[in-house]
Amino acid sequence: MLSVSRPSLRVVFPPEMTSKEEEAVDDSSPLELTDELLAELRARSQEFETATPQEILKWTVDRFAPRFTMATAFGPEGMVLIHMLAEVGPATPIFNLDTGYQFPETLELGERVRERYGIEIQWKRPELTVEQYEAQHGGPLYKTHPDQCCHDRKIRVLTESIRGMHAWASAIRRDQSPDRAKASIVGWDKKFGLVKVSPLANWTKNQVWKMITDHSIPYNPLHDRGYPSIGCWPCTRAVLFGEDDRAGRWSGFAKTECGLHT
């Protein structure tokens, strides 16, 4: 098992807020799903098919901040969105679901984000450490029940992390997998009860990497070693020639998603 040192936590004191802003942040009431909201999301999603990701993010920030957030695993698409948010919505809270099983290279990207953009990544972790979790289940569940491991160490943590939020950004692309092929740019996330915005849904892999190259956006060095899609180290391998980008995730299981986007 790899030995991974966790990023140190920094306490960041935000600027003093007005009573109105405090009320908006403290109110954890969920967004009410109405026919009017659904109609708005459908119209925007269709309109945004020809919009730039920056335009989509700008609308999202204007429409939902301060209840707009982004979860990132620091993939190429996520790094592109962070780069864009640093320009159009730098106050957007960005968090990582730190399962305790991430590659050191993935964790180090959080520090590179802080150095490059001045954005403090929020590290969201399960209540139990890896050692406690594996002791509770008599060993690592990722070997026998990866769905439960993902649910316990990612889905539950995400559910708590987005409490009180009305919208969140996703970095998925339609061409990544059959599960993602029908993703709308803006839509209602029934699983988590908030608006899901996918600004890169109709982008290609080449577009993502061109943006990274053109703007010298930091990225995970594992991508240069044959890992197009990176998750937890026990459940991720390099892909072979001719395999699709997500073939290295949960290899040996009939599983291609952790559950966040299904």
Sine and cosine of phi, psi and omega as CSV:
sin_phi,cos_phi,sin_psi,cos_psi,sin_omega,cos_omega
0.00,0.00,0.67,-0.74,-0.03,-1.00
-0.94,0.33,0.54,-0.84,0.12,-0.99
-0.99,-0.14,0.91,-0.42,-0.09,-1.00
-0.88,-0.48,0.81,-0.58,0.07,-1.00
-1.00,0.02,0.73,-0.68,-0.05,-1.00
-0.99,0.14,0.53,-0.85,0.06,-1.00
-0.88,0.47,0.62,-0.78,0.05,-1.00
-0.94,0.33,0.57,-0.82,-0.01,-1.00
-1.00,0.10,0.67,-0.74,0.06,-1.00
-0.92,-0.40,0.69,-0.73,0.08,-1.00
-1.00,-0.04,0.89,-0.46,-0.04,-1.00
-0.91,-0.41,0.87,-0.49,0.00,-1.00
-1.00,-0.01,0.89,-0.46,-0.01,-1.00
-0.96,0.30,0.30,-0.95,0.07,-1.00
-0.89,0.46,0.42,-0.91,-0.03,-1.00
-0.86,0.51,0.74,-0.67,-0.05,-1.00
-0.98,-0.20,0.41,-0.91,0.10,-1.00
-0.97,0.22,0.27,-0.96,0.00,-1.00
-0.88,0.48,-0.57,0.83,0.02,-1.00
-0.91,0.41,-0.66,0.75,0.02,-1.00
-0.92,0.38,-0.64,0.77,0.02,-1.00
-0.88,0.47,-0.66,0.75,0.01,-1.00
-0.89,0.45,-0.64,0.77,-0.02,-1.00
-0.91,0.41,-0.64,0.77,-0.02,-1.00
-0.97,0.26,-0.63,0.78,-0.07,-1.00
-0.96,0.28,-0.47,0.88,-0.02,-1.00
-0.94,0.33,0.92,-0.38,-0.06,-1.00
-0.99,-0.15,0.32,0.95,-0.01,-1.00
-0.91,0.42,0.66,-0.75,-0.01,-1.00
-0.95,0.31,0.31,-0.95,0.07,-1.00
-0.96,0.27,0.76,-0.65,-0.01,-1.00
-0.99,0.16,0.80,-0.60,0.03,-1.00
-1.00,0.10,0.90,-0.43,0.00,-1.00
-0.83,-0.55,0.24,-0.97,0.06,-1.00
-0.88,0.47,-0.58,0.81,-0.01,-1.00
-0.91,0.42,-0.67,0.75,0.01,-1.00
-0.91,0.41,-0.69,0.72,0.01,-1.00
-0.87,0.49,-0.66,0.75,0.03,-1.00
-0.90,0.44,-0.64,0.77,0.02,-1.00
-0.89,0.45,-0.69,0.72,-0.03,-1.00
-0.91,0.41,-0.66,0.75,0.03,-1.00
-0.89,0.45,-0.69,0.72,-0.01,-1.00
-0.90,0.43,-0.69,0.73,0.00,-1.00
-0.91,0.40,-0.65,0.76,-0.03,-1.00
-0.88,0.47,-0.68,0.73,0.03,-1.00
-0.92,0.40,-0.68,0.74,0.02,-1.00
-0.88,0.47,-0.62,0.78,-0.09,-1.00
-0.98,0.21,-0.07,1.00,0.06,-1.00
-0.86,0.51,-0.44,0.90,0.00,-1.00
-0.92,-0.39,0.21,0.98,0.01,-1.00
-1.00,-0.06,0.31,-0.95,0.09,-1.00
-0.99,0.15,0.41,-0.91,0.07,-1.00
-0.85,0.53,-0.58,0.81,0.03,-1.00
-0.89,0.46,-0.65,0.76,0.03,-1.00
-0.91,0.41,-0.63,0.78,0.03,-1.00
-0.91,0.42,-0.71,0.70,0.01,-1.00
-0.91,0.42,-0.62,0.78,0.01,-1.00
-0.88,0.47,-0.70,0.71,0.05,-1.00
-0.88,0.48,-0.68,0.73,-0.03,-1.00
-0.89,0.46,-0.70,0.72,0.04,-1.00
-0.88,0.48,-0.73,0.68,-0.01,-1.00
-0.90,0.44,-0.58,0.82,-0.09,-1.00
-0.99,0.14,-0.59,0.81,-0.20,-0.98
-0.85,-0.52,-0.31,0.95,-0.01,-1.00
-0.87,0.50,0.58,-0.81,0.11,0.99
-1.00,0.02,0.31,0.95,0.01,-1.00
-0.97,-0.24,0.61,0.80,0.07,-1.00
-0.86,-0.50,0.73,-0.68,-0.06,-1.00
-0.63,-0.78,0.13,-0.99,0.04,-1.00
-0.62,-0.78,0.74,-0.68,0.15,-0.99
-0.99,-0.17,0.68,-0.73,-0.02,-1.00
-0.67,-0.74,0.62,-0.78,0.15,-0.99
-0.97,-0.25,0.17,0.99,0.03,-1.00
0.91,0.42,0.53,0.85,0.14,-0.99
-0.96,0.28,0.10,-0.99,0.00,-1.00
-0.83,0.56,-0.69,0.73,0.00,-1.00
-0.91,0.41,-0.65,0.76,0.03,-1.00
-0.90,0.44,-0.64,0.77,0.02,-1.00
-0.92,0.40,-0.57,0.82,0.07,-1.00
-0.90,0.43,-0.68,0.73,0.02,-1.00
-0.91,0.40,-0.62,0.78,0.06,-1.00
-0.88,0.48,-0.68,0.73,0.04,-1.00
-0.85,0.52,-0.68,0.73,0.00,-1.00
-0.94,0.34,-0.67,0.74,0.00,-1.00
-0.91,0.42,-0.51,0.86,0.04,-1.00
-0.87,0.49,-0.40,0.92,0.01,-1.00
-0.99,-0.10,-0.70,0.71,-0.12,-0.99
-0.99,-0.16,-0.30,0.96,-0.01,-1.00
-0.39,-0.92,0.88,0.48,-0.11,-0.99
-0.90,0.45,-0.31,0.95,0.00,-1.00
-1.00,0.06,-0.02,1.00,-0.01,-1.00
-0.89,0.45,0.83,-0.56,0.05,-1.00
-0.93,0.37,0.76,-0.65,0.00,-1.00
-0.85,-0.52,0.77,-0.64,-0.04,-1.00
-0.74,-0.67,0.36,-0.93,0.03,-1.00
-0.86,-0.51,0.68,-0.73,0.06,-1.00
-1.00,0.07,1.00,-0.08,-0.08,-1.00
-1.00,0.06,1.00,-0.10,-0.09,-1.00
-0.95,0.32,-0.30,0.95,-0.12,-0.99
0.99,-0.10,-0.13,0.99,-0.02,-1.00
-0.91,-0.41,0.26,0.97,-0.09,-1.00
-0.98,0.21,0.43,-0.90,0.08,-1.00
-0.91,0.41,0.56,-0.83,0.09,-1.00
-0.83,0.56,-0.60,0.80,-0.01,-1.00
-0.88,0.47,-0.56,0.83,0.02,-1.00
-0.93,0.36,-0.71,0.71,-0.02,-1.00
-0.90,0.43,-0.59,0.81,-0.02,-1.00
-0.92,0.40,-0.41,0.91,0.01,-1.00
-0.90,0.43,-0.49,0.87,0.05,-1.00
-0.86,0.50,-0.64,0.77,0.04,-1.00
-0.94,0.35,-0.60,0.80,0.03,-1.00
-0.92,0.39,-0.55,0.84,0.09,-1.00
-0.90,0.44,-0.69,0.73,0.02,-1.00
-0.89,0.46,-0.69,0.72,-0.03,-1.00
-0.92,0.40,-0.63,0.77,-0.08,-1.00
-0.99,0.17,-0.68,0.73,-0.17,-0.99
-0.91,-0.42,-0.14,0.99,-0.05,-1.00
0.95,0.30,0.34,0.94,-0.01,-1.00
-0.99,-0.17,0.81,-0.58,0.04,-1.00
-1.00,0.01,0.93,-0.36,0.04,-1.00
-0.94,0.33,0.70,-0.72,0.08,-1.00
-1.00,-0.03,0.81,-0.58,-0.03,-1.00
-0.99,-0.12,0.93,-0.38,-0.03,-1.00
-0.98,-0.19,0.84,-0.54,-0.11,-0.99
-0.81,-0.58,0.46,-0.89,0.09,-1.00
-0.91,0.41,0.31,-0.95,0.02,-1.00
-0.90,0.44,-0.63,0.77,-0.04,-1.00
-1.00,-0.03,0.67,-0.74,0.14,-0.99
-0.93,0.36,0.19,-0.98,0.05,-1.00
-0.85,0.53,-0.70,0.72,-0.02,-1.00
-0.89,0.47,-0.69,0.72,0.01,-1.00
-0.91,0.41,-0.66,0.75,-0.04,-1.00
-0.91,0.41,-0.71,0.70,-0.01,-1.00
-0.94,0.35,-0.55,0.83,0.06,-1.00
-0.91,0.40,-0.63,0.78,0.00,-1.00
-0.90,0.44,-0.54,0.84,-0.08,-1.00
-0.96,-0.29,0.17,0.99,0.05,-1.00
0.95,0.32,0.45,0.89,0.01,-1.00
0.71,-0.70,0.04,-1.00,-0.03,-1.00
-0.94,0.33,0.86,-0.50,-0.01,-1.00
-0.94,0.33,-0.36,0.93,-0.03,-1.00
-0.89,0.47,-0.33,0.94,0.01,-1.00
-0.99,0.17,-0.45,0.89,-0.11,-0.99
-0.85,-0.52,-0.60,0.80,-0.05,-1.00
-0.71,-0.70,0.94,0.34,-0.06,-1.00
-0.89,0.46,-0.51,0.86,0.03,-1.00
-0.88,0.47,-0.69,0.73,0.01,-1.00
-0.92,0.38,-0.62,0.78,0.02,-1.00
-0.87,0.48,-0.72,0.69,0.03,-1.00
-0.88,0.47,-0.65,0.76,-0.02,-1.00
-0.90,0.43,-0.72,0.70,-0.07,-1.00
-0.94,0.33,-0.63,0.78,-0.17,-0.99
-0.97,-0.23,-0.09,1.00,0.05,-1.00
-0.79,-0.61,-0.85,0.53,-0.12,-0.99
-0.89,0.45,-0.72,0.70,0.02,-1.00
-0.89,0.46,-0.65,0.76,-0.01,-1.00
-0.92,0.38,-0.65,0.76,0.04,-1.00
-0.89,0.46,-0.69,0.73,-0.01,-1.00
-0.83,0.56,-0.67,0.74,0.03,-1.00
-0.95,0.30,-0.57,0.82,-0.09,-1.00
-0.94,0.34,-0.47,0.88,-0.03,-1.00
-0.99,-0.16,0.13,0.99,0.02,-1.00
-0.87,0.50,0.78,-0.62,-0.02,-1.00
1.00,0.00,-0.18,0.98,0.03,-1.00
-1.00,0.06,0.46,-0.89,0.01,-1.00
-0.95,-0.32,-0.26,0.97,0.00,-1.00
-0.43,-0.90,0.50,-0.87,0.09,-1.00
-0.62,-0.78,0.47,-0.88,-0.03,-1.00
-0.99,-0.10,0.66,-0.75,0.06,-1.00
-0.89,-0.47,0.57,-0.82,-0.02,-1.00
-0.98,-0.22,0.31,0.95,-0.06,-1.00
-0.96,0.28,0.44,-0.90,0.12,-0.99
-0.86,-0.50,0.55,-0.83,-0.03,-1.00
-0.91,0.42,-0.50,0.86,-0.08,-1.00
-1.00,0.08,0.14,0.99,-0.03,-1.00
-0.98,0.18,-0.57,0.82,-0.06,-1.00
-0.24,-0.97,0.32,-0.95,0.05,-1.00
-0.86,0.52,-0.58,0.82,0.01,-1.00
-0.88,0.47,-0.49,0.87,-0.09,-1.00
-0.98,-0.19,-0.06,1.00,-0.14,-0.99
-0.89,0.46,-0.48,0.88,-0.05,-1.00
-0.97,-0.24,0.28,0.96,-0.03,-1.00
-0.89,0.45,0.73,-0.69,0.08,-1.00
-1.00,0.07,0.38,-0.92,0.03,-1.00
-0.95,0.32,-0.65,0.76,0.09,-1.00
-0.74,-0.67,0.76,-0.65,0.00,-1.00
-0.27,-0.96,0.08,-1.00,0.03,-1.00
-1.00,-0.02,0.82,-0.58,0.04,-1.00
-1.00,0.02,0.99,-0.14,-0.06,-1.00
-0.91,0.41,-0.51,0.86,-0.06,-1.00
-0.92,0.40,-0.63,0.78,-0.09,-1.00
-0.92,-0.40,-0.08,1.00,0.13,-0.99
0.95,0.30,0.69,0.73,0.07,-1.00
-0.38,-0.92,0.09,-1.00,-0.02,-1.00
-0.98,0.20,0.71,-0.70,0.04,-1.00
-0.92,-0.38,0.81,-0.59,-0.04,-1.00
-0.89,-0.46,0.82,-0.57,-0.01,-1.00
-0.85,-0.52,0.99,0.11,-0.11,-0.99
-0.89,0.45,-0.38,0.93,-0.05,-1.00
-0.97,-0.24,0.26,0.96,-0.10,-1.00
-0.81,0.58,-0.67,0.74,-0.05,-1.00
-0.98,-0.18,0.29,0.96,0.09,-1.00
-1.00,0.09,0.29,-0.96,0.08,-1.00
-0.95,-0.30,0.22,-0.97,0.06,-1.00
-0.86,0.51,-0.65,0.76,0.00,-1.00
-0.89,0.45,-0.62,0.78,0.03,-1.00
-0.90,0.44,-0.66,0.75,0.00,-1.00
-0.88,0.48,-0.76,0.65,-0.07,-1.00
-0.95,0.31,-0.46,0.89,0.11,-0.99
-0.91,0.42,-0.64,0.76,0.03,-1.00
-0.90,0.43,-0.67,0.75,0.01,-1.00
-0.88,0.47,-0.69,0.72,-0.01,-1.00
-0.93,0.36,-0.71,0.70,-0.06,-1.00
-0.90,0.44,-0.53,0.85,-0.09,-1.00
-0.92,-0.38,0.17,0.99,0.00,-1.00
0.77,0.64,0.71,0.70,0.01,-1.00
-0.96,0.27,0.75,-0.66,0.02,-1.00
-0.89,0.45,0.53,-0.85,0.01,-1.00
-0.53,-0.85,0.22,-0.98,-0.04,-1.00
-0.94,0.33,0.83,-0.55,-0.01,-1.00
-0.89,0.45,-0.27,0.96,0.05,-1.00
-0.91,0.42,-0.39,0.92,0.05,-1.00
-0.89,0.46,-0.48,0.88,0.01,-1.00
-0.99,0.17,-0.06,1.00,-0.04,-1.00
-0.91,-0.41,0.33,0.94,0.08,-1.00
1.00,-0.06,0.30,0.95,0.03,-1.00
-0.93,-0.36,1.00,0.03,0.00,-1.00
-0.95,0.32,-0.50,0.87,0.02,-1.00
-0.80,-0.60,0.82,-0.58,-0.15,-0.99
-0.85,-0.53,0.81,-0.59,0.08,-1.00
-0.81,-0.58,-0.70,-0.71,0.05,-1.00
-0.96,0.27,0.58,-0.81,-0.12,-0.99
-0.88,0.47,-0.56,0.83,-0.01,-1.00
-0.94,0.34,-0.35,0.94,-0.11,-0.99
-0.91,-0.41,0.35,0.94,-0.02,-1.00
-0.71,-0.70,0.73,-0.68,0.09,-1.00
-0.73,-0.68,0.26,-0.97,0.11,-0.99
-0.93,0.37,0.51,-0.86,0.00,-1.00
-1.00,-0.01,0.40,-0.92,0.02,-1.00
-1.00,-0.09,0.29,-0.96,-0.01,-1.00
-0.85,0.53,0.77,-0.64,0.02,-1.00
1.00,-0.04,-0.22,0.98,0.04,-1.00
-0.99,0.16,0.42,-0.91,0.05,-1.00
-0.98,0.20,0.19,-0.98,-0.16,-0.99
-0.88,0.48,-0.46,0.89,-0.07,-1.00
-0.98,-0.20,0.17,0.99,0.01,-1.00
-0.91,0.42,-0.38,0.92,-0.01,-1.00
-1.00,0.10,0.00,1.00,-0.01,-1.00
-0.99,-0.12,0.80,-0.60,0.00,-1.00
0.80,0.60,0.68,0.73,-0.02,-1.00
-0.84,0.55,0.75,-0.67,-0.02,-1.00
0.99,-0.13,-0.16,0.99,0.05,-1.00
-0.90,-0.44,0.45,-0.89,0.09,-1.00
-0.99,0.13,0.91,0.42,-0.12,-0.99
-0.52,-0.86,0.78,-0.63,0.02,-1.00
-0.79,-0.62,-0.09,1.00,-0.03,-1.00
-0.70,-0.71,0.50,-0.87,0.04,-1.00
-0.99,0.15,-0.33,0.94,-0.01,-1.00
0.87,-0.49,-0.18,0.98,-0.01,-1.00
-0.93,0.37,-0.55,0.84,-0.13,-0.99
-0.88,-0.48,0.41,0.91,0.05,-1.00
-0.83,-0.56,0.00,0.00,0.00,0.00
